[in-house]
Amino acid sequence: MTPPRLYLASRSPRRRELLSRLGVPFEPLPVEVDEHPRPDERPEDYVLRLSTDKARVGRQTLPPGDPSWVLGSDTCVVLDGAILGKPRDREHGLELLERLSGRVHEVLTAVALVDETRTLTTLVRSRVALRPTTALERQAYWASGEPADKAGGYAIQGLGAALVTHLDGDWTAVMGLPLAATHALLRQAGLPTALELPPTSPAG
């Protein structure tokens, strides 16, 4: 029996690359959702809501009766209980980097899998320590272009790794898609990954 198809409700090349590591066939399904936090919304509720919203918006583009699953994910950076979103501009980006300088913050990443009748979710917490940075370093990092569209204004998978002194949690979750947690959801949904697919015979 052929397993249902999988779609990734994301415009992020990073999430596409991460999901491809699991060896599960999928198709990208770009979606747009309102990413503004609601008044008094807890960071945990925020990332779970956005990941689910993305998956459900993607699911709505499929025809009724389609057995496919749609995966959505969202990541937020939390410092002192406050959500640090993506930089609005250079000034805001430098402000975010200054606030994170020499501090430990939390990264929350949620994943949602949605089909026509079911919603499966998971939440992964990681703690990241950034070393103290100078104003010149922050300006140079902003000038690299990397922080512009990243939650909290840095990317652990790129040049931003030079700012990180310690990670307690899942590296791939901080990048945007926790692979161990995602793998567990895919198994729950009956979607085989490279860890479940039968090995192919060697050529010849």
Secondary structure, DSSP 4 states (H G I P E B T S, - for coil): -PPPPEEE----HHHHHHHHTTT---EE-------PPPTT--HHHHHHHHHHHHHHHHHTTSPTT---EEEEEEEEEEETTEEE---SSHHHHHHHHHHHTT-EEEEEEEEEEE-SS-EEEEEEEEEEEE----HHHHHHHHHTSGGGGSGGG--TTTGGGGGEEEEES-HHHHHT--HHHHHHHHHHHT---TTTSPPPPPP-
